[in-house]
């Protein structure tokens, strides 16, 4: 048991020295962070504009006000990145405020 304690203490000291000397890994930032623009006209047509990159697939979600959970907007999934801004139009209830929207993406292999 004494050997385990010495090894554990040694590893803790080594980790502390490495951290103080700047030898820690930085969190990996995503290569691409899409932006989502949303506009609505008086007929209830909502236009989504997503900045895309080649090699990614996108999906747009809305926050359900009753359950406070994110739900996929039908027809706004599997949006292929083109390297350009992609626009999608959907009809929503024009009599009330729009819910919150977000875009999620995955890297394609």
DRENDO-1510 file (C-alpha; in Angstrom, 1 decimal, always signed):
<recs>
REC; n; res; u; v; w
REC; 1; UNK; +0.0; +0.0; +0.0 .
REC; 2; UNK; +2.9; +2.3; +0.7 .
REC; 3; UNK; +4.1; +2.1; -2.9 .
REC; 4; UNK; +0.6; +3.1; -4.2 .
REC; 5; UNK; +0.7; +6.2; -2.0 .
REC; 6; UNK; +4.1; +7.2; -3.2 .
REC; 7; UNK; +3.2; +6.7; -6.8 .
REC; 8; UNK; -0.1; +8.7; -6.4 .
REC; 9; UNK; +1.7; +11.5; -4.6 .
REC; 10; UNK; +4.4; +11.5; -7.3 .
REC; 11; UNK; +1.9; +11.8; -10.1 .
REC; 12; UNK; +0.1; +14.6; -8.3 .
REC; 13; UNK; +3.3; +16.5; -8.0 .
REC; 14; UNK; +4.2; +15.9; -11.7 .
REC; 15; UNK; +0.8; +17.1; -12.8 .
REC; 16; UNK; +1.1; +20.2; -10.7 .
REC; 17; UNK; +4.6; +21.0; -12.2 .
REC; 18; UNK; +3.3; +20.4; -15.7 .
REC; 19; UNK; +0.3; +22.7; -15.2 .
REC; 20; UNK; +2.5; +25.5; -13.7 .
REC; 21; UNK; +5.0; +25.2; -16.5 .
REC; 22; UNK; +2.2; +25.7; -19.1 .
REC; 23; UNK; +2.2; +22.1; -20.4 .
REC; 24; UNK; -1.6; +21.7; -20.2 .
REC; 25; UNK; -3.8; +21.0; -23.2 .
REC; 26; UNK; -6.2; +23.7; -24.2 .
REC; 27; UNK; -9.9; +22.8; -25.0 .
REC; 28; UNK; -10.4; +22.1; -28.6 .
REC; 29; UNK; -12.5; +24.8; -30.3 .
REC; 30; UNK; -14.9; +23.8; -33.1 .
REC; 31; UNK; -13.6; +24.4; -36.6 .
REC; 32; UNK; -16.8; +26.1; -37.6 .
REC; 33; UNK; -19.6; +27.8; -35.6 .
REC; 34; UNK; -22.6; +28.4; -37.7 .
REC; 35; UNK; -24.7; +31.6; -37.4 .
REC; 36; UNK; -28.5; +31.6; -37.7 .
REC; 37; UNK; -30.5; +34.6; -38.9 .
REC; 38; UNK; -34.3; +34.6; -38.5 .
REC; 39; UNK; -36.8; +36.9; -40.2 .
REC; 40; UNK; -40.6; +36.8; -40.3 .
REC; 41; UNK; -43.0; +38.5; -42.7 .
REC; 42; UNK; -46.7; +39.4; -41.9 .
REC; 43; UNK; -48.0; +36.2; -43.5 .
REC; 44; UNK; -46.1; +34.1; -40.9 .
REC; 45; UNK; -43.4; +32.9; -43.3 .
REC; 46; UNK; -40.1; +32.6; -41.4 .
REC; 47; UNK; -36.9; +32.7; -43.3 .
REC; 48; UNK; -33.9; +31.0; -41.7 .
REC; 49; UNK; -30.4; +31.9; -43.0 .
REC; 50; UNK; -27.6; +29.6; -41.9 .
REC; 51; UNK; -23.9; +30.2; -42.5 .
REC; 52; UNK; -22.6; +26.8; -43.7 .
REC; 53; UNK; -19.2; +25.2; -44.4 .
REC; 54; UNK; -18.5; +22.3; -46.7 .
REC; 55; UNK; -18.3; +19.0; -44.8 .
REC; 56; UNK; -21.0; +19.8; -42.3 .
REC; 57; UNK; -24.7; +19.0; -41.9 .
REC; 58; UNK; -27.1; +21.3; -40.1 .
REC; 59; UNK; -30.5; +21.1; -38.4 .
REC; 60; UNK; -32.7; +23.9; -37.0 .
REC; 61; UNK; -34.6; +23.5; -33.7 .
REC; 62; UNK; -37.1; +25.6; -31.8 .
REC; 63; UNK; -37.8; +25.8; -28.1 .
REC; 64; UNK; -41.3; +24.4; -27.3 .
REC; 65; UNK; -42.7; +27.0; -24.9 .
REC; 66; UNK; -44.8; +24.4; -23.0 .
REC; 67; UNK; -42.1; +21.8; -22.3 .
REC; 68; UNK; -39.1; +24.1; -22.6 .
REC; 69; UNK; -37.4; +21.4; -24.7 .
REC; 70; UNK; -35.8; +21.8; -28.1 .
REC; 71; UNK; -37.6; +20.2; -31.0 .
REC; 72; UNK; -36.5; +19.7; -34.6 .
REC; 73; UNK; -38.4; +21.9; -37.2 .
REC; 74; UNK; -39.7; +19.4; -39.8 .
REC; 75; UNK; -37.9; +19.9; -43.1 .
REC; 76; UNK; -35.0; +21.8; -41.4 .
REC; 77; UNK; -32.8; +18.8; -40.9 .
REC; 78; UNK; -30.1; +17.4; -43.0 .
REC; 79; UNK; -29.2; +20.8; -44.5 .
REC; 80; UNK; -25.9; +20.2; -46.4 .
REC; 81; UNK; -23.2; +22.8; -46.0 .
REC; 82; UNK; -22.2; +24.5; -49.2 .
REC; 83; UNK; -19.7; +27.0; -48.0 .
REC; 84; UNK; -22.4; +29.7; -48.6 .
REC; 85; UNK; -25.4; +31.0; -46.6 .
REC; 86; UNK; -28.4; +28.7; -47.0 .
REC; 87; UNK; -31.9; +30.0; -46.7 .
REC; 88; UNK; -35.0; +27.9; -45.7 .
REC; 89; UNK; -38.6; +29.2; -45.5 .
REC; 90; UNK; -41.2; +27.8; -43.1 .
REC; 91; UNK; -44.8; +28.8; -42.2 .
REC; 92; UNK; -45.3; +29.6; -38.5 .
REC; 93; UNK; -48.2; +31.1; -36.5 .
REC; 94; UNK; -48.2; +34.8; -37.4 .
REC; 95; UNK; -50.4; +35.8; -34.5 .
REC; 96; UNK; -47.9; +35.2; -31.7 .
REC; 97; UNK; -44.3; +35.7; -30.9 .
REC; 98; UNK; -41.8; +33.4; -32.4 .
REC; 99; UNK; -40.1; +30.8; -30.2 .
REC; 100; UNK; -36.3; +30.7; -29.7 .
REC; 101; UNK; -34.4; +29.0; -32.4 .
REC; 102; UNK; -31.0; +27.4; -32.6 .
REC; 103; UNK; -28.9; +25.6; -35.2 .
REC; 104; UNK; -26.9; +22.4; -34.5 .
REC; 105; UNK; -24.3; +20.9; -36.8 .
REC; 106; UNK; -22.3; +17.8; -37.2 .
REC; 107; UNK; -19.1; +17.1; -39.2 .
REC; 108; UNK; -19.6; +14.7; -42.0 .
REC; 109; UNK; -17.0; +12.0; -42.7 .
</recs>
